[in-house]
């Protein structure tokens, strides 16, 4: 296999998995170490990110 194919494979499959695991770990870390107001802000930010992510995915699929 060429090095370019391996790099593309890593970017497409391994990098998103690593980013997802890091995001889950980061969210759980900040969730346990935050106050009630901080938890509300984290929840609001996650809801907004979810809405934006679903909207962007829907736009890119149907475009």
Secondary structure, DSSP 8 states (H G I E B T S, - for coil): --HHHHHHHIIIIIHHHHHHHHHHHHHHHHHHTS-HHHHHHHHHHHHHHHHHHHHHHHHHHH-
